[in-house]
Amino acid sequence: MPRVLLIEDDDSVREALALGLRRQGHEVRTAATGEEGLERARQEPPELVVLDLMLPGIDGFEVCRQLRRSGPTPVIMLTALGDDVDTVLGLEAGADDYVVKPAKSRVLDARIRAVLRRATGHGPEPEREAHGDLVLDRSALTVTKRGVPLPLPPSELRLLLELAAAPGRVFSREQLLDSVWGLGRQEDIRLVDAGVNRLRTRLEDTPSTPRYIQTVRGFGYRFGPL
């Protein structure tokens, strides 16, 4: 059971996330302030810290810096949707990943396990992944929906696998253009929007109200079944 320290000052958010993560199999300790979180980390060193940035007293940025100075414990920060500046500052302070609030426990669970695999080498990424009605097989390069195969062109398959590798994470159009198409020119950015639109027509029951691939206005896209 991964030992997780959750530092979050909002009582309802903290309790809901802690309950959800415990149901996912994590051993969870909680703290409501940065000071309390640092003390708990010293007393019971966690395998990973989930850290809200906006904390009373010592804020999440300083907590992250102090955790980084004391050891290599991975940190996932919780950031508000649209707070791109805070996200950048949190990553610069040493966070390993981020999850946009309001965070769902199953999305956070996936990100925790992915960060721990990268940090500790606890095994490879799973080859078969279930995301709602979709099942992705990274070894066979196949996608099924409710058991029915979905034939996808190579670029759309690469796009789906890239987005699904980090459920809940927001990918910029520039990131997707580089990782999926291997291009970096701004004039090619329309390839990403066109690829997402085509993928939605194949994945979604109602493409105009997508369930799997959501648009984050002014930035890019994120994956996660609603």
N, C-alpha and C positions, 0 to 999 in steps of 0.2 A: 504494500500500500504506500504510494508516494506520500511523503510528509510535506504538506503545503501550509504555509503561513499566509493568511489572508488579512491584509491591513486595509480597513475600510471604515470610515467614520459614520456612515449612514446605517443605522441599526437594521432597518428592514432589508436593505441591499445585502448587508453583511450576513444576516441570518439566512436569507434565501439562497445566496451563493454557497454558503457553507453547507447547507442542507443538500443542495443539488450535487455538490462535489463529493460529499460523503456517500451519496447514493451511487455515484460513479466509481466508488472504490478508493477514494483518497482519505488519508488521515489528515484532518484539517484542524489547525489552531487559528484563533482569530485575535485581532487587536483593533482598537478603535482610534488610536492615535499613533503618530510616528514614533513618539518616545516609547510607548508601550510595545510597539512592533519591534523596535530595535532591542529592547530588553528581552522579549520572548525569543528573538532570533539568537541572542547570546545564551540564554538558558537552555533552549531546545532547538539546536540548529536544524532548520528545515532543508528539504531537498530543493524547494522552489518557493519563491515569494510572489504572491499576487498583490499588487500595490496600487492603491488609488493615489492619484497625484494631488488632489485637492484635500489636504488634511489640516486639521487645526494644529497649532503649534509648529513642530517641524514638518514641513511639507514633504510630499512624496519625492520631489527631486533630491532633497538633502538626504532623505532616508535611503534612496537608491545609491547615492554617492558613498554614504557610510557603509552600506552593505557591500559595495564593490571594494572598498578599502580593506574590509575584514575577510574577504574570501571570494571564491568564484561562484557563489550561489546564484542560480539563474533567477531573473526577475521578469515578470510579465506585468506591465502597467495597465491600469484601467483609465481610459481617457474619454472625454465627452465627444460625441459626434461633431465634427467640424472644427475641433480645436487642433488644427494642424501644427500651430506653433508649439503648443504643449507637447504634442506627439514627438516632434523633432527634438525639443529640449529633453524630454524623457529618454529618448534613445541616446542622445549625446551624454546623458548622465550615467549611462551604462545599462539600461534596460535591454533585455534580449528580444522582447516582442511586445506587442500591445493588443488590447481588445477594446473595441468601442462600446461604451455604455449606451443603453442598458444591455448588459452582458447576459447571455443565456448560459446556464451551467454546462450544457452539452458542448457548446462552442468553446467555452473556456477549458473544459476537460480535454478536448482535442488539441488545443494549443499547448496546454501543460504537458501532455504526453509527447507532443512533437518536440518541444524545447528540451525535455528531459532526455529524449533519444539522442538529440544532437549533442547535448552536454555530457552525457555519460556513456553513450554507445550501448544503450539497453536494447539493442536489436534493430533491425531494419524497419522502414516504413511498411505498413501492411500493404499487400498487393491488391486485396479486394476490400473495397470500402462501400458501405451502405450509407446513402444520404437520402432519407425519406424513401421515395419510390425508386430512386436510382441506385444501381449497383455499378461501381467502376472497378474494372480489373486492370491494374496497371501492367501486369505481366503479359496478359493476352491482348491488351489494348482494345478492350471491348466495353461497351456501355449497354446496360439493359434498364428498361423502365417497366415495372410491374411484371418482370420476367420476359418481356419482349425485347429482342435486340434492337438497338438504335444504330444503324450504320452512319458514321460521321466521317466527313472528309478529314484528312490529316490536320489541317490548320485548326479546325473546330475541335477536334479531339485534343490537340495540344492545349488549346485555350481552356477547355473544360478541366483537364488534368491540372493545369497551373492554378486555376481559381480554387478547385476543390482540395488542393494540397494544404490550404490554410483557411478552413471555413471561418467566416466572420471577418477576415482581414480585408481591408480595403486596398485594392491594387490600382495604381494610377494607370492611365492609358499609356503613358510612356514606358512604365515597367512591363506591361503586357506586350507592347509592341516589340520591345527588346527581347523578352524571354520566349515569346511564341513565334514571332516572325524574324527575329534577328536583325531588326531594323531600328535605326535611331533617328531618322529624319522626321521633323515635325509634320512635313507635308504628307507622310504616310499614316498619320494618326487615325485617319478615317477607316483604315483597315480594321482597327480594334472595334469601333462602333458597328461596322458592317458585320464582323465576325460574331459579335454578341447578338445582334439582331437575328442572324441566321441560326445561331445556336438556340435561341429562345423559341424559334418556330419549331424546332425538333424536340426540345425538352419540355416545353410548357404546355399545359392544357389550354391556357388562355395567354398567349404571348403578350397581350397588352397589359396584363396584370401579372407579371412574372413572380413565380414562387421561388425559383432556384437562384437566379442571378439578378441582384438588385443594383440599380444605378445609384451612385452617391454623387449628387449634383456638384459639378465644379471640380470633381477629382477623378472618379473612375467607377469601378465595380467591385462588388463583393459577392461571395457565394455562401449560401446557407439556406436550406429548405425552411420555409415559413410554416 
